[in-house]
Amino acid sequence: MSYKIILTGATGMVGEGVLLACLDHPQIAAVLSVSRRSCGRTHPKLKEYIVPDFLALKEGDEQLKGYDACFFCAGVTSIGKKETEYTHLTYDTTLHFAQVLAQQNPQMVFIYVSGAGTDSSEKGKVMWARVKGKTENDLQKLPFRKVHNFRPAAMKLTEGQRNALPAYKYFAWMFPILKVVWPNKVSTLKQLGNAMINTLAIGSDKEILEVQDINALGDKTA
């Protein structure tokens, strides 16, 4: 069986890694990259929809219809931002995007990339973790077929990636060491992408997937 995917965040590190996994996977027939700017790649499976403001998207948008899943990898850092600003950019934007998709694709699987340490209680001291926790919780209330929240931590880049923080490039040699010392704290971006695809091809009963869950699902073959 083949799947058509909507992907956000293709111009960032996580989204680009997931995009490469999708383009390489035989069960992915098409990818619609929804982004504020072009990812700069061309591929027979890839189509781009440039949207300067996700909050401007409206229900009934024909370009967003007919997809099996959304891999929502877009995100911003909380560094230097007050909680109101970060909430607007993270919670408001994600929920609006998801609501538009749910209205048009109720049988869709929606996957949200939050991060290790996300606070499901929404009451902890760490601001970004509270906001991400509220985002996860409210996504679960939308009428999708399934919602999965992925919480990756440290990740190894995929060969050919262009978008990454310098630290990830300079310290790539440490990945084999981290994999031994903290096996449940590190993943490859290919594992992350394949795990998302396998929620469709194999299925998962987990609403929240921590690093060990991501790695186990990403290593399976459909």
N, C-alpha and C positions, 0 to 999 in steps of 0.2 A: 504494500500500500504506500502511496506517496502523499505528501502533505505540502500545503501552501502556508507560508509563515509571514507574519508581520514582525519586523524587528525594529526596535528603537535603540539609539545609542551607538550606531555603527561608526561614528567618528571618534568614539572613546575607546579605551583599552579593552574593557570587558565586551562591549558590543562588537568591536572589530573581531575579537577572538571567536565570539559566537557566530558571527557572520561567516568567517572562514570555515568553521566546522559545518555550517549549514550548506555552504556552496560545495563542500567536499563530500557531503553525505548523499548516498544514492537514493534515500527515501524522501529527500527534500526536493520537490519539483519546482518551487518558486519561492523567492524571498522578496518582499516589499520592504525596503528600508525607508522608514518614516523619520525624517531628521530635519534639523534647521539648516543644514548645509550638506553638500554632496560628500559621500565617503571617498570619492576619487577612484572607485574601482568599476570595472566593467566585467560582466559575466553573463552568459546566456540565461541563467536562473534569476539574475538580479534586476529589479526595477526600483527606481527611487521616486519618492514623493516628498518634495521639499516643502516643509511647513514651518514658517518663521516663528509661529506661536502655537503650541499645542492646545492652549486654552481657547483658540479661535476655531478649532475643529467643531463641526456640527453633526448631529445625528442625520443620517441619510446620505452621508458622503459616499458616493459610489465607488471611490477608489479604495475604500476600506472594507468592502463587502466580499464575501466568499472565501474567507480564510479559515484555516483549521486551528491556528494558535497565534498568540502574540508572545514574543520574548521581549519583555520590557527591561532593557539594559541601560537606559538613559539615567543619568544622575549627576548631581553636583556635589562638591565638597562642602562641608559645613564650616570649614575654617574661615574665619573673618565674617561670618554671617550671624545675625541675630535670629532668634527662634522664629519670629514672624516671617522673616524673609525666607529662611530655609524651609519652613512649612509650606509657604506659597509655591516655591520652586520644586519641592519634593512631593508633598501630599496633594496639594490642589491640582498640580499638573498631571500627576499619575492617575488620580481618581477620575478627572475629567476625561482623559484619554480612554481609560478603561470603560467608563460609562457609555461613551460613544460606540465603542466596539461591542459591548454587551447588548446594546439595543439592536445592532445589525447582525451580530454573529453569536446568538445565545448558545450554540453548541461548541463554541470555541474554548480551548484551554488557554488560560492566561497565566504566564509565569513572570513573577516580579523578582528582580535581583535587589535584595536589601543588603545584607552583610552580616558576618559573624558578630555577635554581640548585640543584635537588635533586641529591643525591649518590648516584649509582647504585653507587659502590664501597662505600658504607657506612663509609668509613674517613677521611673528611675531618675538618677541624677544626670545622666549623660543625655544632652539635648538631642543629638542626631539619632540616638538609639530609640528615644521616645517617639520621635516623628516617624521614623521607619516602622516602628511597632504599630503605630496608629494606621499607617498606610497599609501594612500587611492585614491588619484586623478588618479594615473597612473594605478592602478588596475581596475578602472572603464573603462579604454580604451581597456581592453583585451576582446577577443571574447567569454566570458562565457555567459551562459543563463542569469545569474544575478550575481551581486556582491553586497554584503552587508558589510558595515563597522560598527562594534560594538564598542561602546565607554563606557565600564563599568567604575565604580569608585570603591568605597569600596565594598568588597564582603565577604559574610559569607561562610566558608568552608563547604563542604559536609562531613558528618560523614564517617570516614574511610580513609580520605585523609592523605597522608604521606608527601607530598611536600608542604610546606608553610613557609613563613617567620615567625619567632618566634612571632612577634607582632600580627599576625592574630590569633595565638593560645592563647596568653596571654590576648587579649582584646576581645575575642569572646563574653564575657558576656555583652559587650556594644551594641551588634547588635540590640536588641529590642529597646534600647533608641534611637540609631541613626535612626532606621526605623521610629520612631515617629517624631523626630526632623527634619530629612532630608530625607523624603520618596523618593525623586527623586535623591538621591545620593548613595543609597545602594541597593544591590541585593544579592541574594544567588547565589552560583555557579550552583546550580541546575536550578534556573530560567534562568541563562545565557545559559546553555546547552540545556534546553528545548526550549528556544527562537530560538536557532540555528536550532534545529530539526523542529520547527514549521514554519520556513521560507520555508521548503519543504512541510510539511504536510498541512499547512494552506495558506502560502504565505504572502508576505509583499511587499508593493510598496515603501518602504523607502530604499534609498541607505545608509543613515546614521541612525543608531539607538542609541539614547542616553539612559541614564539609565531608564527613564520612559517608553520608547518604549520597551526596553529589558524586563522589568518587566511585562508590559501588554501582550506582546507576549508570554513570558515564562509561564504565568499563564493560558493561553488558553488551551482548550482541543480539539484536532483534531477530 
